C-alpha cells in the first residue's frame, strides 16, 4: 500500500518541486522498511512498518507505536547482556 502511494506520487509531476522533499522522505521510509523486512529483526521490522508505513500510522514521533507489537522482543534486543 505504501509503495503504491509512492508510485502515484512519483507519476504525478504537477508541482513536483513543491512536493519533492515529501516524496524523497517517503522514498527513504520505503527503503528503510524494505531493508528491515529483508535483513532485520522481525520484531523491529514489524514495529517500523506499523508505525511508519501503515495507513494507520498516527505520526512519525519516535516511539509512537501501535498496540499489538512485540515490544518485549525489541527491548530485549536493545538491552546489553551483562557478563
C-alpha positions as CSV (number, residue, x, y, z in Angstrom):
1,X,0.0,0.0,0.0
2,X,2.7,2.5,1.0
3,X,4.7,1.7,-2.2
4,X,1.6,2.1,-4.3
5,X,1.0,5.5,-2.8
6,X,4.7,6.4,-3.6
7,X,4.2,5.2,-7.2
8,X,1.3,7.6,-7.5
9,X,3.3,10.4,-6.1
10,X,6.2,9.8,-8.5
11,X,3.8,9.6,-11.5
12,X,2.3,13.0,-10.7
13,X,4.8,15.6,-11.9
14,X,2.5,18.6,-11.2
15,X,4.1,20.9,-8.6
16,X,6.8,18.3,-8.0
17,X,9.2,21.0,-7.0
18,X,7.0,21.8,-4.0
19,X,6.4,18.1,-3.1
20,X,10.0,16.9,-3.7
21,X,11.1,16.8,0.0
22,X,8.0,14.8,1.0
23,X,8.4,12.4,-1.9
24,X,12.1,11.8,-1.0
25,X,11.1,11.3,2.6
26,X,8.6,8.6,1.5
27,X,11.3,7.0,-0.7
28,X,13.7,6.8,2.3
29,X,11.0,5.3,4.5
30,X,10.2,2.7,1.8
31,X,13.9,1.8,1.5
32,X,14.3,1.6,5.3
33,X,11.2,-0.7,5.6
34,X,12.5,-2.9,2.7
35,X,15.9,-3.3,4.3
36,X,14.4,-4.1,7.7
37,X,12.0,-6.7,6.3
38,X,14.6,-8.4,4.3
39,X,17.6,-8.3,6.7
40,X,16.5,-7.1,10.1
41,X,14.9,-8.4,13.2
42,X,11.3,-9.4,12.7
43,X,10.0,-7.5,15.8
44,X,11.9,-4.4,14.8
45,X,10.7,-4.5,11.2
46,X,7.1,-5.1,12.2
47,X,7.3,-2.1,14.5
48,X,8.8,0.1,11.9
49,X,6.3,-0.8,9.2
50,X,3.4,-0.5,11.5
51,X,4.5,2.9,12.9
52,X,5.9,4.5,9.8
53,X,4.3,2.8,6.7
54,X,0.9,1.7,7.7
55,X,-2.2,3.7,6.7
56,X,-3.0,3.7,10.5
57,X,0.3,5.3,11.4
58,X,-0.5,8.2,13.8
59,X,2.6,10.2,13.3
60,X,6.4,10.0,13.0
61,X,7.2,10.7,16.6
62,X,9.9,8.4,17.8
63,X,8.5,5.7,20.0
64,X,4.9,6.2,18.8
65,X,3.9,2.6,18.3
66,X,0.6,0.9,17.7
67,X,-0.8,-1.8,20.0
68,X,0.0,-5.4,19.4
69,X,3.7,-5.2,18.6
70,X,6.3,-7.4,20.4
71,X,7.8,-4.6,22.4
72,X,9.4,-7.1,24.9
73,X,11.5,-8.6,22.0
74,X,12.5,-5.1,20.8
75,X,13.6,-4.1,24.4
76,X,15.4,-7.4,24.9
77,X,17.3,-7.0,21.6
78,X,18.4,-3.5,22.7
79,X,19.3,-4.4,26.3
80,X,23.0,-5.1,26.8
81,X,24.0,-8.5,28.0
82,X,25.8,-8.3,31.3
83,X,28.7,-10.7,31.9
